């Protein structure tokens, strides 16, 4: 049973609450955020931007849901690129209340199915902090393999940090008409 669904503007309030509640939990893994990031207006704007990117075919913003259908996190395929690349980058987070219960693993499984079957992508990539062993396990369980280290790759928690780059190839990829 899928644990993800396409995000909608109706999710803005629930996602704002989740981000606010999980602010300290997520801080080591995300860019430094100012107070306005945690406002409903900002989250509405960011969600609208994500849905516009979805309409253009450059992103897939998903909500990770609990058994009752309530949002417990986000997963995004971003930078969807066609042509010779046929690839996207994968990012996700799950609330601390549902962390360690298999939701991230199941959400990544859903994303792989969508990316490889519906979007016909050839490759997915995920960039992970070297000390984020939980996310590394999620990716490994889903068939991703590490292939590079990117020095000072992203500014996370206020400093430029190295990232491990994982990828998964769609071995059954075929060009679509």
Secondary structure, DSSP 4 states (H G I P E B T S, - for coil): ---EEE--GGGHHHHHHHHHHTHHHHHTTS----GGGGSHHHHHHHHHHHHHHHHHTS-EEEEEE-TTS-EEEEEEEEEEE-TTT-EEEEEEEE-GGGTTTTHHHHHHHHHHHIIIIIS--SEEEEEEETT-HHHHHHHHHTT-EEEEEEEEEEEETTEEEEEEEEEEE-TT-----
